[in-house]
């Protein structure tokens, strides 16, 4: 029998806008604003939990509709906050007709994260202790370097990361003119010196031949790794780029299951696995993927969600580091502290932070 105090009695959905919102662009998308959805649940015992997903401007009607459908499903069926696996199994069955892999899993990820937040609060434990910690310090890298940045804006960003103690930064590539990418990376290396790692991310926007050409050209700059050079379905492309250039390859942020990871492992075509917490359906999906990668000596370097990833990286054997953006810091009550390139674990219960309601707009 479930403790009735653990039963979810309400689910609320909100939209939010980053205080740092501005137009940004990578090699494949122009993004007008930095927006989120926040799911907040409340138990019969009065415990609340929150989870959020990064939505940008994409398909708001579809995302909101899916979140509303899931809210109705949860409240009508009745679930306790510790029944995350049961809820996912039931939701996958319910959504199979339209496809449980994709948007439906993404929406489930948000409520999964909220359930874990509430469970940690109920047990009065932070997530990283609740799941068993490896005791390791988790490094973070400064992310951004958007394609639409001027050279001055790019250099301001990467040098600001260095001034804050970050030991690695990531820069977008995949410009229509490759020479622009080369110039931007070169100027970053000049500004940062040899002590800061530089990574590059094409967001799947390049061809195999151009990826090879760029990798070979910037080799003297000591690029640490290359993220998503080509389509996430071009497994042969990853294999060719890695074999031809020797550069370390990272991918995983677009995956809703483990099939791409399995295929890249089979081809020996991946160096760093980048699970996206929300797309994989939350805590269990994220950890399952990290453990599979670890079985083949591939470290875990998650995509975007540092406020969830840093605690989870402390619970798996193969943490490599976390991506860091400051996008939610001004609209939450307890921003993550970063010192000398390492994140400090929050000691609050659950995830250790909450969105401030004055920055949330409820979706009815």
Secondary structure, 3 states (H helix, E strand, C coil): CCCHHHEEEEEEEEEEECCCCCCEECCCCEECCCEEEEEEEEECCCCEEEEEEECCCCCHHHHHHHHHHHHHHHHHHCCECCCHHHHHHHHHHHHCCCCCCCHHHHHHHHHHHHHHHHHHHHHCCEHHHHCCCCCCCEEEEECCCCCCCCHHHHHHHHHHHHHCCCCEEEEECCCCCHHHHHHHHHHHHHHHCCCCEEEEECCCCCCHHHHHHHHHHCHHHCEEEEECCCCCCCHHHHHHHHHHHCCCEEECCCCCCCHHHHHHHHCCCCCEECCCCCCCCCHHHHHHHHHHHHHCCCEEEECCCHHHHHHHHCCCCCEEEEEECCCCHHHECCCCCEECCEECCCCCCECCCCECHHHEEEEC
